[in-house]
Every structure is written in structure tokens, then in C-alpha cells.
Amino acid sequence: MSNIYRNNLGYGNNSLRTFTRVNFGIPICLFLLGVTGILMLFSISGGEFTGLVSNHLNRLLVGFCFFLFFATISFRILRIFSPVLYVLILLMLIWLLVFENSSVSRWINIGTTSFQPSEFLKIILIITLASYYSFFGEKNSKKLRYNILPILSILIPSLMIINQPDLGTAVLIVITGFSAVFFSGLYLKWVFFGAVSVLATIPIIINTLKPYQMKRLEVFFDPEKDPFGSGYHIIQSKIAIGSGGVTGKGFMLGTQSQLNFLPEKHNDFMLAVLLEETGFIGGIFIFSIFMYLIIISAHTSLIARSRFSSIACGAISVLIFLYFFINCAMITGLIPIVGVPIPMLSYGGSAIISMCAAMGFVLNARLNREIKIESFLDG
């Protein structure tokens, strides 16, 4: 048994060598995003340490615990148990679909806290698909019959999430899931056929949209059509972003956020708050952090010898890109409002945990990039 393989199982661990190989840029970026989120929540709370700030801080601490867990867990264990976690989350989604009668049924309440199963599904689905494809190998992954189960595992929960209704999360899951299928080595002809099939379902999806979602779609093309209703969010967001200029209005000096003109400022439109107060400079700061996390995830996918790590890190890079791109496009009016937060900045623990777990996985894959473990028998 080689030393590097022994190290991965916990035998003969060389702590100094492991420490020198840690990419500290990943936790530093997460820390900077978390601190920025706390400062922005402190700002919109009027300079007071309210429940928004304290809850966000607590959720960041939980998120970093998940980061450490995914950064240190053996991939041999994770590959075996990820399908179990996927099934558990699927059962939670079924519970919400069958037993929750409210118009918006996205959260499961446990005591005084709640969580959103669909957020956890984003990272667990990626790991589960990577596990599936790593067991079957690249040759089999190119064949359509070996991709039927992964495609169903993407579409079934996505349809349930659309019904919650949460179109933004469903879009993220579909795209990141199919990116994992693409990275597995599926023949391009099947990729093209799948893309055409998805485009063909757009009219069907539009017909199943809720009235408020249809209103958002209409307002996307003409926000002035309903300036005090469905168009209000995007109009106020554009005003906040445009008024920030290059350097911003200053910390706690944003008029749209401080005077409560900007709705959902603590959640989906948190980036608009930051751009109003810190301007173009603050935007470049956040952009640089997300670009670093996207690039480091994609690079890890390229250098990892393990097919499991390579597929998962590639899909994670797509997930982080979508988080950032969709939120930016949403607050600037480039796409309709779909309710996608920006992790670590926006208020919400489920997205924080999903982000931290994903980047913990990337750090783990980077540390163990030479290890090639594919077969179930030799672990």
C-alpha cells in the first residue's frame, strides 16, 4: 500500500506535508464573503446587532463546520453514502409535496429552526452523480442506457421543486446536474439531443407557472408596466446599483436600502445593497472572490486523477458560477426575478451550508488530487 493511499485512509498521516498543501485561498474567500454579509446586514439593520446579524453569524459558523467536514471526510465513505443522502433529501421533498398545504412549501421546520432541502440537494446531487459515474467508468458513461438513471435523478426532484414553487432553485439543479452528466463523457450527440429536449419543454413549463411568476416574466420585458407592483423590485434595484457609482455612497448611507425602498434587501437583493454602498469597487471585490472560487474548482477538476473528484469539482464550478451569474443578472434586470440568493452574502442558512460544503469538497479534492480511487472493491 502506497504512502499516499495510506494517508487518505488515515494511516501514516504526514501533518506537515498536508498543511503545506492546503489551499488557504478557499477558506479565506469564504471568510471574506461571510464578513461582508454580516457588515451589509448590520448596515440594513440601522447599525444595530439585530436578529438578522446574529442569525447570519450563527449560520456562518454552522456553514464552516460543514466546510471542515467535507474538507476532511474520506472520499471512499462519501462516494458510498452520498446516494443515501440523496434519497433522504428526495423523501423530504416528497413530504413537502404531499403533506404541506401552504402556497409556498420550501422549508421543513424542526423546533425553532428550519431548512430548505432543495439547497442541500444541489451539492448532494453533484456528489451522487459523480459517485455513479466513477463506479461505471468513462467507457460506460458514454452510453445512453447508463445515463437514464442520472437523468431521472435530476428531473424528478426538479419537478417537485418547481411545484413548491421555486423555479430558480430548479433551474440551478437541472443545469448543474446535466453539467455533471456532460463532464462524465457522454457522447455529444446525446448532449445535443438533451438540450433540444429541454428547450422543447419550455412552453410546458411556462404553462405551469404560478400567476405571480407569469407576472414576473411579463415585467421582465417591461418593468414600467407595473412600477408599483411586480416591477417595483427590479426598478428599485437598478436605482440602487446606478446610484452607487464608482466608490458607492458609503457604509450605511445607501438611500434605497436605509429608507426601505429596496424589497428583499437582506436576501435576493443583498448584492444591490452592497453595490449602492460600495459602488463599482465593491462589485469588483465580490466578483474577484467568486471568480477565484470558480477557477480553483475548475482547475481542481482538471488536475484531479480521480474521476469522482474531477466530475464533482467540474459541476461545482458550474454551480458557483450560476449562483453568482443568476443573482447578478436578476438584480440588474437581465433575467426575470427567480429568487436565487448569493451565498454567504444573502441571509439564509441553507445556501451558506451548500456553498461551504461544496468548497470544502473542492479543498479535499485538491489535497488528494493524486489519489485515484474508482473501484468499489479497491476503494
N, C-alpha and C positions, 0 to 999 in steps of 0.2 A: 504493500500500500504506500503510495507516494506521500511525501510530507504535506503537499498542498491539499491532497484529499483528506488526510488525517486532520489537518487544520479545520476543514469545513465541517467535519463531524464533531469537532471539539477536542481532538486528541493532539497533543504536542503543540498547543497554540503558542504562536510567537507574537506576544502582545505588542512589542516594539515595532515589528515589521507591519503588523496590521494597522497600528496607529499612524505610521508614516504614509500609508496608502489611502487613508480616509480623505475623501474629497470634502473639505470643510466648507467649500463654497455652497453646497446644497443646504446644510442647516443654517448657515449664515443668511442665505437668501430667504428662507422660511422665517427666520427670526426678524429680519428687516420688514418683511411683509406684515408679520404679526404686530410688531411695534407700530407700524404705520396705521394699521387698522385700529389699534387702541387709541392712538392720537386723534384720528378722524372721528371716532365715536365720542371721545372726550370733547371734541370741538362741537359736534352737533348736539351734545348734551348741555351746552352752555357753560362749559368749563367745570362741570361737576362730575364727581365719581358716581355715576348712576348705575342702575342695574344693567344697562346696555354695556357699560365698560367692564364691570366686574364679571358679568356672564361671559363676555367675549374673552377676557383674560383666562377664566377657568377653562373655557373650551379650547383655547390655545394650549394650555398645559396638558389637557387630555390628548389633543392632537399630537403633541410632541412625544407623548408616551406611545402612541401608535407608530410614530416615526421610528422610535428606538426599537419597537417590537419588530417591525418589518425590515429594519436595517440589520437585525441580528439573527432572525429566525433562519433555520436551515431550509434551503430551498427544497430539499428532499421531503421535508414534512409539509411545506406549503403546497407543493405540487399534488400531494395525496389528499390533503384536507380542503383545498380550495373548492372542489366540486360540492363538498358537503356544505360549505358556507354559502355557495350559490343556491343550493336547494333551500336552505333556511331562509334566505332573503326572498326567494320566489314564493315560499309559503307565507311570508309576511305580506307580500304584495297581493296574494290571493285573499288573505284575511281582510285587507283594506278594501278590496273589490267587493267581497261578499257581505262583510259584517258592518262596514262603515256606511252610514246612510247620509252623511253630510255632503254638501255640494263640493267641498274640497277635502279629499281624504288622502293626504300625503304622509301624515305623521302617525307614528304609533306612540301612545302615551304610556310611560312607566313611572308611576308615582308623580313626582313633581317635574319630571323631565320628559322630553320627547325626542324622537329621532326620525329621520327620513330614510327608509330602506333603499329608495332608489338612488340616493347619493352613494351609499356603500356598494351598491351593485356595480357602479362604474369601474371601480378598481378590482372587485372580486370577479367580475365577468372577464376582464382582461387576463387576470392570472389563471382563471379556469380554462379559457381558450388556449392560452399559451401552454398550459399543462397538457391539454388534449392533443394539441399538435406535436408537442415534444415526444409524446409516447408513440405516435404513429409514424413519425419521421417525415422528411421532406418529400420523398417519392410518393407516399400515400396521400399526403396533403394536397397534391396537385389534382387528385381525382375527385370528381363531384360527389360521389357517394359518401366519401369521408367528410364532406362539408355540410351534409344535410343537418346533422345534429347541432353543430355550432350555429348554423343559420337560425334554426328553431330556437336555440337558447338565447339568441339576440332578439328575435322578433316577438316571442311570446311575452316576456316581461315588458318590452317596449309598448306593446298594445295595451297592456294593463296600466302602464304609467300614463299613456295618453288619456285613458279613461278617468284618471284621478281628478282633474285634468292637469297634466304637467308636460306640455309639448316640448319645452326647452330641454328638460332632462332626457326625454325620449329621443330627441334628435342627437344629443351627445352620446347616448348609449348605442344607438344604431351606427353612428359614424365610427366611434372608437371600436365597437365590436367588429365591424366589417374591415376596419384597418388591420385588426389582428388576423382576420381571415386572409387579407391581402399579403401581409408580411409572412404568412405561413408558406407561401409559394404557390398559391392557387393559379392555375393557368389564366392568362389574361383574357381569353375568350369568355370564361365564366365570370370574370370580374366585370367585363363589358355587359354581359347579359344581365348580371345582377343590378348594375347601375341603371340600365334601361328599365328593368322591372320596378325598381324603386321610384323612378320618375313617373312611371305609368300609374303608380298608386297615389300620386299627389292629389288628383281630383277626388279620389275616395276619401283621403284624409281631410281635405277641405270640407267635404260634406258632413263629416263627423265632428267638426269643430263646434265648441260652445258659442253661444251668441256673443259673449264678451271677446272671445278670440277672433271671431269674424270681424268685430268692430275694430280690434287692433289692426287687423290686416287692411281694412279699409282706410284707417287713419294713417297707416304707414305710407300710403301713396299720397295722402293729402291731410297732414296734421291739422291744418287750419279748418278742416271740415267740422271738427268738434273740439275747438280750442279749450273749452272748459269741462270737457268730458274725457273721452278716450285719448284725445290728442294732447291733453294737458301735460302728461308725464314727459313726452319727448320734447315739447316746446320748452318747458322749464329746464330740462336737462341741457338743451342746446344753449339756452341763455346762460346757464351756469358755466358751461365749458368755454363759451365765447368770451364771457366777461373776465375769465381768469388771465387771459393774455399770456405773456411770456413768463412772468415771475409770480403771477397769482395775486390775489387780494390780501393774502396774509393769513396766518393761523387764526381761526375763529372769527374771521372777518368776511366770510362769504355770505352775501345777502340772500341768495336763493335758499341756502341751507339754514342759516341762522333765523331767517324770517319765515321758515316753513313753507316756502313756495314749492320746493322740490319734494315730491312724494317718494316714499320708499327710500329715503336718503341713507338709511342705515343698512340697507340690503342691496337690491339690484343696482341702485344708482350711487353707491358709495364712491365709485371712481369719479363720477361727475362732481361730487363734493370735493374730492382731492384736487381735481383739475381746476376748480374755481379758486381754491385757497392757495395752491402751489403753482398753478399755471403749467406752461409747456415744460418747464424744468422738472416739476414733479411727475409729469407724464412720462418723460424720458427715463426718469429714475425707475418707475414701475415697469415700463417697457423693457428696460435693460435686465431687470431681475427675471422677468418671465422669459425673455429670450435666452438668458443663460440656462434656466431650468429646462427649456425645450431642447436647446442644443446639447446639453450634457446628457439628457435622456436619449436623444437620437444617437449621439456618439457612443454611449454605452451599448446601445443596440447593435452598433456596427462592430465593436471590438469584443463583445462577449462571445466566447466559444460555445456556450450552452444555447441551444435552440430555444429552450424555455425562457431564458433571460432575454435573448435577442428579440423574440416576438413581443414579450410583455413590455420591455422598455420602448420598443418602437411604437406600440399602441399608447403607452403613457405619454410619449412626446406629443402624439396627436391629441390626447385628452387635454393636456395643459394648454396646447395651442388653441383648442376650441373654447376652453374656459375663457381665455383672455380675448380672443378674437370676437366671439359672440357677444360678450359683455360690452366691449368697445364699440362694436357695430350697432348694438342695441341702443346705447346711450347717445350715440351720435346720429341716429335715425337712418342708418344704412340698411338695417333689417328691422322687421316688426319686433315689438317687445315680447320676449318669450320667457322671461323670468329666470335667467341664468346669472347667478351671483359670481363675483370674482373672489375666489378662495383666499382666506387669510385676511382680506380687507373687509369683505362684507360680513355682516352679522349673521351667524348661523353655524352651529357646531358640526353638522353632518358634512358640509362641504369642506370644512377645515380638516376633519378626520380623513376624508377621502384624499385630499391633497397631500397631507402628511404621510399617509400610508403609501401612496404612490411614490413619493420622493424617497421614502425610506427603502422601498423596494429597489429603486434605481441605485441608491448608495450601496446596498447589499450586493447587487449585481456587479457593480463596478469594483467592489472589493474582491469578489470571487470570479472575476472575468475569465481567468484561465481554466476554471473548472468546467469540465464537460460531462454533465450528468443527464443522460436521456432515458436509459432503460429502467423499467421498474425493478428489474431483478438486481442490477448492479448499483441502483440508487444514485 
